[in-house]
Amino acid sequence: MIAKAIFKLGQKLRNPSLNKWYLFLKSSENWTLEELEAYQLEKLKGLIVNAYTNSEFYRTAFQKAGITPSAIICLNDLKKLPIITKENLISENQNIQQKTNSTRFFKASTSGTTGASLIFKRAEITDSFNRASLFRGYSWYNVKPWERNGYFWGFNFSKKAKLKIKFLDFLQNRFRLFNFDDKQLKNFARKLHNSGYIHGYSSAIYETAKKINRKHFKKPLRLKMVKGTSEKIFESYQSEVTQAFGQKMISEYGAAETGIIAFECPKGSMHINMEGVLVEEVDNEIIVTNLQQYSFPIIRYKLGDIIRLAPRSKVCACGMPHLILEEVTGRVGAVVYGNTESYPSLYFYYIFKNLAKKGLLLTYQVLQEKKGKLLFLIEQNLKSTEKEVLMNEVKLYFKEDMVTEIKENATFIKGKHKQKSFISNID
């Protein structure tokens, strides 16, 4: 198979240690929870020694906390270490980045959608582990990474960048939808019939599904996985996605600096990638330690998301013992301003979650241009009773401190890359 041969050649040249990591991960997914945590402790001890020895930033931070590597005896000892932020990683970049024995590094960067972009160098062995983690998730759906695939990501490139992207797409046997005109959409839908999976921004997958359904294109029969990432997957997306592609949209969760954090299994659980990360829930926020990244250590990193971990006792029907990320609720930090008070933007998550429990599934975006006023953009057409239910739910959270306007059948505002559910233009 030509596609497989090209993919394998590219993998050998770019990520020579990937296959070793993949075989390890396929083996370790059958470990017990105790075996996984023993491996985590071993990796954590090595990571701490490395950071203390080779990173001026971490050595200083640990010394201020009165901690030496010998203090890390069990996983709970991780809590003795200070929590770091993205601002630390940016301002102390040179004091964190290390030289390792790796002969190859890859430039990695965060999107910058929630602030300044972080740029760092990631060693080949770490990059290969991250890709192997991704491919392990694919394997749960019987997907091979070299299979024909549709990709929903950014495509506003310069001419030079477009040539590079087309070449990379060729190597990875993937194709993109560049716009939604009838010709492009029909061509994209046709290619899906010979494809194994589609992946990318969840909002783009949803928009494509809607348009394919409106055109009554024939449903592809070979798709084994529809994977959304980087954005929240609304429950209201699923009916359109399933109708268009024959599969519900599943979730992958991670970040450039942390690697793959969790991947949804066929039984619907978001299993934490325990061989790669340690995940803590501190005051409802996720704190991540990347166990495989020595060249740019990420230790007790506040990623900026509100989460909820499942209890250790929860067992998934798939049989894997990996701990479960119950929910990624939303981003930390966005503030909603009333006339007299300020509120967390997470209120919107709870408002629409409560509506979903009542059987009202809505796709939304909230805009704030002025204090004390909110514009709710709702994709669906609402009955008067449904609008009243929404207004009452909003009032439960904001009382009389907010004037609310609802716009139905709305078109959402698109960012450069990700689609945000709350946009504030108040400085």
Secondary structure, 3 states (H helix, E strand, C coil): CHHHHHHHHHHHHHCCCHHHHHHHHHHHCCCCHHHHHHHHHHHHHHHHHHHHHHCHHHHHHHHHCCCCHHHCCCHHHHHHCCCECHHHHHHCHHHHCCCCCCCCEEEEECCCCCCCCCEEEEEHHHHHHHHHHHHHHHHCCCCCCCCCEEEECCCCCCHHHHHHHHHHHHHCCEEECCCCCHHHHHHHHHHHCCCCEEEEEHHHHHHHHHHHHHHCCCCCCCCCEEEEECCCCCHHHHHHHHHHHCCCEEEEEEECCCEEEEEECCCCCEEECCCCEEEEEECCEEEEEECCCCCCCCCCEEEEEEEEECCCCCCCCCCCCCCEEEEEEEECCCEEECCCCEEECHHHHHHHHHHHHCCCCCCEEEEEEECCEEEEEECCCCCHHHHHHHHHHHHHHHCCCCEEEEECCCCCCCCCCCCCCEEECCC
